[in-house]
Amino acid sequence: MNTNDLFDAARADGELSDASMKALSIPDLGAQIQAGLGIKPDDVPASEVVLVTMMPDDSGSIRFASNAPVVREGHNLVLDALTACSQKDGILVHTRYLNGEVLYPYCTLDQAKRMDSHNYNPEGGTPLHDQSVVLLGTVLAKSREFAEAGVPARTVTLIITDGADEHSMRARPRDVAALVADMRRAERHIVAAMGVDDGSTDFRRVFREMGIEDKWILTPGDKAADIRRAFQVFSQSAVRASQGAGRFSRTALGGFATS
């Protein structure tokens, strides 16, 4: 099934609203989503899966603030935490950068690329809303693909930025919010965000406008230790969410784990 078929099936089942379908009608969106879909459900032996998806900021301001090393470290820390958990065989991961480059499509943890200085050189802009629609569209398409194969899928997604949207051409906050609202209603998705302090942006307001709940918003300072801690908090929640349907539901209700 192509992405349009997947979204049409989700719409027919009442999982996607008219507003979400409109948000997903962006030209060329299907090709961008296809780039992230990766592994086929038939190649995953697990009876249920958890999709952990990250979108690190690769804008130039990350490099100017000397935060590229800790963002790389934070991403890799999440992979390490997931690899160490007992449910790792049922976890699939996907990372694409804020400017659209796919580091790796959905794959098993042992196939995931670690971020390093060769594959992460932040120098782009901040198309936060455009790329959040692409990211969440990819999450929705992949989870629907597993559903069509009879495999339950739950998802945990993290959007990372150190600034407000500046370069989106098509999507607006309400488009992202429509997708997040449908995902929350399905009770199989967690959508989280991290806003790294830039000295001026009200990240809670930015993410609230995108439909993300306060309990799933992290606002670390711009110091390496603060950013590292925020990634650790996300990794704790991702691990907890991977430990079966009951733990996922409790994690989704409770928000970020802080201990």
C-alpha positions as CSV (number, residue, x, y, z in Angstrom):
1,M,0.0,0.0,0.0
2,N,1.2,3.5,-0.7
3,T,0.9,6.3,1.8
4,N,-2.4,7.6,0.3
5,D,-3.9,4.2,0.7
6,L,-2.7,3.9,4.3
7,F,-4.2,7.3,5.2
8,D,-7.4,6.6,3.3
9,A,-7.8,3.4,5.3
10,A,-7.1,5.2,8.6
11,R,-9.7,7.9,7.6
12,A,-12.3,5.2,6.8
13,D,-11.8,3.7,10.3
14,G,-12.3,7.1,11.9
15,E,-8.6,7.5,12.9
16,L,-7.9,10.6,10.9
17,S,-10.0,13.7,10.8
18,D,-10.7,15.9,7.8
19,A,-8.2,18.4,9.2
20,S,-5.5,15.8,9.4
21,M,-6.2,14.6,5.9
22,K,-5.9,18.2,4.7
23,A,-2.6,18.5,6.5
24,L,-1.3,15.3,4.8
25,S,-2.3,16.5,1.4
26,I,0.9,18.5,1.0
27,P,2.5,18.0,-2.5
28,D,5.4,15.5,-2.5
29,L,4.6,14.4,1.1
30,G,4.3,10.8,0.1
31,A,7.8,10.6,-1.3
32,Q,9.2,12.2,1.9
33,I,7.2,9.7,4.0
34,Q,8.3,6.7,1.9
35,A,11.9,7.6,2.6
36,G,11.3,6.9,6.3
37,L,9.2,3.8,6.2
38,G,12.1,1.3,6.0
39,I,11.6,-2.3,7.2
40,K,8.5,-4.2,6.1
41,P,6.2,-5.7,8.7
42,D,6.7,-9.2,7.3
43,D,10.4,-8.8,8.3
44,V,9.7,-8.1,11.9
45,P,9.0,-11.3,13.9
46,A,7.5,-9.5,17.0
47,S,3.8,-9.9,17.8
48,E,3.6,-6.2,18.6
49,V,6.0,-3.2,18.0
50,V,6.9,0.1,19.4
51,L,8.0,2.8,17.0
52,V,10.5,5.3,18.5
53,T,11.0,8.3,16.2
54,M,13.3,11.3,16.7
55,M,13.7,14.5,14.7
56,P,16.9,16.3,15.9
57,D,17.3,19.9,15.0
58,D,20.0,20.4,12.3
59,S,19.7,24.2,12.0
60,G,22.8,26.3,12.0
61,S,22.0,27.7,15.4
62,I,22.8,24.3,17.0
63,R,26.3,24.6,15.6
64,F,26.7,28.3,16.5
65,A,25.7,27.4,20.1
66,S,28.3,24.6,20.1
67,N,25.6,22.1,20.9
68,A,26.1,19.7,18.0
69,P,28.2,17.2,20.1
70,V,25.6,16.9,22.9
71,V,22.7,16.5,20.4
72,R,24.7,13.6,18.8
73,E,25.4,12.2,22.3
74,G,21.7,12.5,23.3
75,H,20.4,10.7,20.3
76,N,22.9,7.9,20.8
77,L,22.1,7.7,24.5
78,V,18.4,7.0,23.5
79,L,19.5,4.2,21.3
80,D,21.7,2.7,24.0
81,A,18.8,2.8,26.6
82,L,16.4,1.1,24.2
83,T,19.0,-1.5,23.2
84,A,19.5,-2.3,26.9
85,C,15.8,-3.0,27.6
86,S,14.3,-6.5,27.5
87,Q,11.8,-5.5,24.9
88,K,14.4,-4.4,22.3
89,D,13.4,-7.0,19.7
90,G,10.0,-5.3,19.4
91,I,11.4,-1.8,19.1
92,L,11.9,-0.1,15.7
93,V,13.6,3.3,15.4
94,H,13.7,6.1,12.8
95,T,15.6,9.4,12.8
96,R,15.2,12.2,10.3
97,Y,16.6,15.7,10.8
98,L,14.6,18.9,11.0
99,N,15.6,19.9,7.5
100,G,14.4,16.6,6.0
101,E,17.5,14.4,5.7
102,V,16.7,10.8,6.8
103,L,19.5,9.4,9.0
104,Y,17.9,6.0,8.9
105,P,14.4,4.8,8.1
106,Y,12.5,2.5,10.5
107,C,14.8,-0.4,11.4
108,T,15.7,-2.6,14.2
109,L,18.0,-1.2,16.9
110,D,21.0,-3.1,15.7
111,Q,20.7,-1.5,12.3
112,A,20.3,2.1,13.5
113,K,23.0,4.6,12.7
114,R,24.6,6.4,15.5
115,M,25.0,10.2,15.0
116,D,28.5,11.4,14.5
117,S,30.4,14.4,13.1
118,H,30.2,12.8,9.6
119,N,26.5,12.4,9.3
120,Y,25.3,15.4,11.4
121,N,26.5,18.8,10.5
122,P,23.8,21.3,11.6
123,E,23.7,24.2,9.1
124,G,20.1,24.3,7.9
125,G,17.0,26.4,8.7
126,T,14.0,25.7,11.0
127,P,11.1,24.4,8.9
128,L,9.5,23.2,12.2
129,H,5.9,22.9,11.1
130,D,6.5,21.5,7.6
131,Q,8.8,18.8,8.9
132,S,6.7,18.0,11.9
133,V,3.9,17.1,9.5
134,V,6.2,14.9,7.5
135,L,7.5,13.2,10.7
136,L,4.0,12.6,12.2
137,G,2.8,11.5,8.8
138,T,5.6,8.9,8.7
139,V,4.7,7.7,12.2
140,L,1.0,7.4,11.2
141,A,1.8,5.6,7.9
142,K,4.1,3.1,9.6
143,S,1.8,2.3,12.4
144,R,-1.0,1.8,9.9
145,E,1.2,-0.4,7.8
146,F,1.7,-2.7,10.8
147,A,-2.1,-2.6,11.6
148,E,-2.8,-3.7,8.1
149,A,-0.5,-6.6,8.7
150,G,-2.3,-7.5,12.0
151,V,0.5,-6.3,14.3
152,P,-0.4,-3.8,17.0
153,A,1.9,-0.8,17.0
154,R,2.4,2.0,19.6
155,T,4.6,5.0,19.0
156,V,6.8,7.4,20.8
157,T,8.0,10.5,18.9
158,L,10.4,13.4,19.9
159,I,10.6,16.7,18.0
160,I,13.8,18.7,18.9
161,T,14.4,22.4,18.1
162,D,16.4,25.3,19.5
163,G,14.1,27.9,17.9
164,A,10.6,28.7,16.7
165,D,9.5,28.0,13.1
166,E,11.1,30.2,10.6
167,H,11.2,28.4,7.2
168,S,8.0,26.4,6.8
169,M,6.3,27.0,3.4
170,R,3.1,25.0,3.7
171,A,2.2,23.8,7.2
172,R,1.0,25.9,10.1
173,P,0.8,25.0,13.8
174,R,-2.9,24.1,13.4
175,D,-1.9,21.4,10.8
176,V,0.5,19.8,13.3
177,A,-2.1,20.1,16.0
178,A,-4.7,18.3,14.0
179,L,-2.4,15.3,13.6
180,V,-1.4,15.3,17.2
181,A,-5.1,15.5,18.3
182,D,-6.0,12.4,16.2
183,M,-2.9,10.5,17.6
184,R,-3.8,11.3,21.1
185,R,-7.4,10.2,20.5
186,A,-6.2,6.8,19.3
187,E,-4.4,6.3,22.6
188,R,-1.5,4.5,20.9
189,H,0.8,7.5,20.4
190,I,3.0,9.7,22.5
191,V,4.2,12.9,20.8
192,A,6.8,14.8,22.8
193,A,9.0,17.9,22.1
194,M,12.2,19.4,23.4
195,G,12.9,23.1,23.1
196,V,16.6,24.0,23.8
197,D,16.8,27.5,25.3
198,D,17.8,30.2,22.7
199,G,17.3,33.0,25.1
200,S,14.0,34.3,23.6
201,T,11.6,31.6,22.4
202,D,8.6,30.5,24.6
203,F,8.8,26.8,23.7
204,R,5.8,25.8,25.7
205,R,3.7,28.2,23.7
206,V,5.3,27.0,20.4
207,F,4.6,23.4,21.2
208,R,1.1,24.0,22.7
209,E,0.1,25.6,19.4
210,M,1.3,22.4,17.7
211,G,-1.1,20.4,20.0
212,I,1.6,18.9,22.3
213,E,0.6,18.5,25.9
214,D,2.6,20.3,28.6
215,K,3.5,17.0,30.2
216,W,5.3,16.0,27.1
217,I,7.3,19.2,26.7
218,L,11.0,19.5,27.8
219,T,12.6,22.9,28.0
220,P,16.3,22.4,28.9
221,G,18.8,25.2,29.1
222,D,21.5,25.6,26.4
223,K,24.2,24.0,28.4
224,A,25.4,20.5,27.5
225,A,24.5,19.0,30.9
226,D,20.9,20.4,30.6
227,I,20.4,18.9,27.1
228,R,22.0,15.6,28.0
229,R,19.6,15.4,31.0
230,A,16.6,16.1,28.8
231,F,17.6,13.2,26.4
232,Q,17.9,11.0,29.5
233,V,14.4,11.9,30.6
234,F,13.1,11.1,27.1
235,S,14.9,7.8,27.0
236,Q,13.4,6.8,30.4
237,S,9.9,7.4,29.1
238,A,10.6,5.6,25.8
239,V,11.9,2.6,27.6
240,R,8.8,2.6,30.0
241,A,6.5,2.9,27.1
242,S,8.0,-0.1,25.4
243,Q,7.2,-2.4,28.3
244,G,3.8,-3.6,27.1
245,A,0.4,-2.0,26.5
246,G,-0.3,-1.4,30.2
247,R,3.0,0.4,30.8
248,F,2.5,2.4,27.6
249,S,-0.9,3.6,28.8
250,R,0.4,4.6,32.2
251,T,3.4,6.4,30.6
252,A,1.2,8.2,28.2
253,L,-1.1,9.5,31.0
254,G,1.7,10.5,33.3
255,G,4.0,12.4,30.9
256,F,7.8,12.5,31.2
257,A,9.4,10.3,33.7
258,T,11.8,12.3,35.9
259,S,13.2,9.6,38.1
